[in-house]
Structure formats: C-alpha cells, structure tokens
Amino acid sequence: MSSDERKPIVSTATAAWAAAGLGVAAFVVGLVLLFKVFGWGYEVFQGVDAAFGHVEAAAPVKSPGGPPPDPHAGNPSPSEPTVQAQPGGSGLLVVAAAFLAKLVGLLILGWIAAMMAAKGAGMVAAALGPRPPG
C-alpha cells in the first residue's frame, strides 16, 4: 500500500458528525450567554433607581410624652416597622457614567455571545455540507 492509498484514521462521516456536534454545542453556549447578558442588562436597569437613594426599614419614632399611637387611626403600631427614604445617593453624573460603562460592557459581551452562536450555526451548516437544490 502506497502513502497515497492510506486509509484515514477517522471516517469523513464521523468527522462531520463530530463537527456538527461541536457546532451545536457552540450555538447553545452562545444562546445561553446571550440570554444571560439580557438578564444582566435587566438588572442594570433595575439598579439605576437604587443608585440615587435607598429605602430602608426603621423603627418608629416616638415623641417623648406624646399620646400612644392609635392602631385604628392609621398610625403604625410600635411593633410595625416604618419605611424611611434616605435621599442623597450618588449624583446624576456618577450614576450615568457607571450606567454607560456597564452598558458598553454588556454590549461587548452580547456581541461576543452572538458571534459565538453564529459561528456554531456556521459549523453545523458546514458539517452537513451543501444540500441538493429542489
């Protein structure tokens, strides 16, 4: 047997199926990463309000010598927590700069995830080969 007549170690069909499997795996990983980036984007938009100020539970404030709170008058009882807003969070420029930096990072990650999914789909298409017309 000459060197031109050597039998390949892996058949063409096996290599095609392996390439298609890797392509499907790359496509699925790209889609999962893309959905994860959308989730992170949602969290970034939800965090903008929290950057300006926060709300926390606090104990009710009693005035010394005042009457006890009436539970039927709409006043909270001493055992119920009240909510107080704490203004004075970060300024608009600081929040906008942080938001823009996160948005650019998410756009880059989304672009990479989309390229990975497209490359996986291309690998599957190349592994399956051209289809006959009709």
C-alpha positions as CSV (number, residue, x, y, z in Angstrom):
1,M,0.0,0.0,0.0
2,S,1.5,3.3,-1.0
3,S,1.2,6.5,1.0
4,D,-1.5,7.8,-1.3
5,E,-3.7,4.8,-0.6
6,R,-3.7,5.1,3.2
7,K,-7.0,4.6,4.9
8,P,-8.0,7.7,7.0
9,I,-7.9,7.1,10.8
10,V,-11.3,8.8,11.2
11,S,-14.0,8.4,8.5
12,T,-15.4,11.5,6.9
13,A,-18.9,10.8,8.3
14,T,-17.5,10.6,11.8
15,A,-15.7,13.9,11.4
16,A,-18.8,15.5,10.0
17,W,-20.9,14.4,12.9
18,A,-18.2,15.5,15.4
19,A,-18.0,18.9,13.8
20,A,-21.8,19.2,13.8
21,G,-21.9,18.3,17.5
22,L,-19.3,20.9,18.3
23,G,-21.3,23.4,16.3
24,V,-24.5,22.7,18.1
25,A,-22.6,22.9,21.5
26,A,-21.1,26.3,20.4
27,F,-24.5,27.5,19.3
28,V,-26.2,26.5,22.5
29,V,-23.5,28.1,24.7
30,G,-23.7,31.3,22.6
31,L,-27.5,31.4,23.1
32,V,-27.2,30.8,26.9
33,L,-24.6,33.6,27.1
34,L,-26.8,35.9,25.1
35,F,-29.8,35.3,27.4
36,K,-27.5,35.8,30.4
37,V,-26.4,39.2,29.0
38,F,-30.1,40.2,28.6
39,G,-30.7,39.2,32.3
40,W,-27.7,41.3,33.4
41,G,-29.0,44.2,31.3
42,Y,-32.3,44.0,33.1
43,E,-30.5,44.0,36.4
44,V,-28.5,47.1,35.4
45,F,-31.7,49.0,34.5
46,Q,-33.3,48.0,37.8
47,G,-30.3,49.2,39.7
48,V,-30.4,52.8,38.5
49,D,-33.1,53.8,41.0
50,A,-31.1,52.2,43.8
51,A,-28.1,54.3,42.9
52,F,-29.9,57.6,43.6
53,G,-31.1,56.7,47.1
54,H,-32.2,53.8,49.1
55,V,-35.2,52.9,51.2
56,E,-34.8,51.1,54.5
57,A,-37.0,49.8,57.3
58,A,-36.6,51.7,60.5
59,A,-38.2,51.7,63.9
60,P,-41.0,54.1,64.5
61,V,-40.1,57.4,66.1
62,K,-41.8,58.1,69.4
63,S,-42.3,61.6,70.6
64,P,-41.5,61.9,74.3
65,G,-44.6,62.5,76.4
66,G,-46.9,62.2,73.5
67,P,-50.0,60.0,73.3
68,P,-49.5,56.4,72.3
69,P,-50.2,55.6,68.6
70,D,-53.8,54.6,67.8
71,P,-53.9,51.5,65.6
72,H,-57.3,52.4,64.3
73,A,-56.3,55.9,63.2
74,G,-53.9,54.6,60.5
75,N,-50.8,55.3,62.6
76,P,-48.4,52.4,62.7
77,S,-48.2,50.5,66.0
78,P,-44.8,50.4,67.7
79,S,-44.2,46.8,66.6
80,E,-44.7,47.6,62.9
81,P,-41.6,48.8,61.0
82,T,-41.8,52.0,59.1
83,V,-40.1,52.8,55.9
84,Q,-37.8,55.9,55.5
85,A,-36.3,57.2,52.3
86,Q,-32.7,58.1,52.6
87,P,-32.0,60.7,49.8
88,G,-28.6,61.9,48.9
89,G,-27.3,58.9,47.0
90,S,-24.8,59.3,44.1
91,G,-25.1,62.2,41.8
92,L,-26.5,62.1,38.3
93,L,-23.1,62.2,36.5
94,V,-21.7,59.4,38.6
95,V,-24.8,57.2,38.0
96,A,-24.8,58.0,34.3
97,A,-21.1,57.2,33.9
98,A,-21.5,53.9,35.8
99,F,-24.6,53.0,33.8
100,L,-22.8,53.8,30.5
101,A,-19.8,51.8,31.4
102,K,-22.0,48.8,32.3
103,L,-24.0,49.2,29.1
104,V,-20.8,49.2,26.9
105,G,-19.6,46.1,28.7
106,L,-22.9,44.3,28.2
107,L,-22.9,45.3,24.5
108,I,-19.5,43.8,24.0
109,L,-20.5,40.6,25.9
110,G,-23.7,40.4,23.8
111,W,-21.7,40.9,20.6
112,I,-19.3,38.1,21.6
113,A,-22.2,35.8,22.5
114,A,-24.0,36.4,19.2
115,M,-20.7,35.8,17.3
116,M,-20.3,32.5,19.2
117,A,-23.9,31.4,18.3
118,A,-23.4,32.4,14.7
119,K,-20.1,30.5,14.5
120,G,-21.8,27.4,16.0
121,A,-24.6,27.6,13.4
122,G,-22.0,28.0,10.7
123,M,-20.1,25.0,11.9
124,V,-23.3,22.9,11.7
125,A,-24.1,24.1,8.2
126,A,-20.5,23.4,7.1
127,A,-20.5,19.9,8.6
128,L,-23.8,19.0,7.0
129,G,-22.5,20.1,3.6
130,P,-24.3,21.6,0.7
131,R,-27.8,20.5,0.1
132,P,-29.0,19.5,-3.3
133,P,-31.4,22.0,-4.9
134,G,-35.1,21.3,-5.0
